């Protein structure tokens, strides 16, 4: 398995530039990836990620795990693993710099964090959050503490408040606008990913 030095990390320099992770953080993530890789084949399967305790108890854990496997992929390699986790990297105020016109937006930017959150709700990937999709998320998050009638009322009201164009669903832009006062950068950051 090796010591996990940065020279063992596939495309370490490229991943650091792309994700903004420090060399030390990338090395910690690589060690974590290796520990999760129960088959030691260089990739993770859904079952490997389901062993992470914090995801197991998170009501949206399955949806977060889904984000590691886009387009029906059954495995994720280390670069894919790191790219998803980069959405949760805290915004580094002192290290912030103006990006050039040809540089992609950082994974941990406000808009990319919002896109990531949006896809957790948009189950059918049609670019809209329907009342039914909102209801499914609410069911996951509150469990049996609220009646079905109350949940439906909350889902209806939430969609109606965010739905500016009156189509009965929430687009990404409507979603982003409805959360403009929320400190999404803080809420979607995992401190250890600094």
Number of C-alpha atoms within 10 A of each C-alpha: 8 7 8 15 14 16 10 13 17 13 12 18 14 11 20 15 11 18 20 22 22 15 15 13 15 23 20 17 20 23 18 12 21 20 13 19 19 14 12 12 9 13 20 24 19 16 12 17 20 16 11 12 10 10 16 14 11 13 17 16 18 16 17 18 19 18 14 24 18 12 8 8 11 13 16 17 16 19 19 17 19 21 18 19 19 24 26 24 25 21 21 11 7 6 7 8 8 6 10 8 7 6 9 9 14 19 22 25 18 20 16 17 21 22 17 19 19 21 20 20 22 19 18 11 11 10 16 22 26 23 20 16 18 22 22 16 19 19 19 13 13 12 13 9 9 11 12 14 9 10 19 18 13 16 22 18 13 17 23 17 13 20 20 17 11 11 12 16 24 27 21 18 18 19 21 19 13 16 13 12 8 11 10 16 19 14 11 19 19 14 11 10 18 17
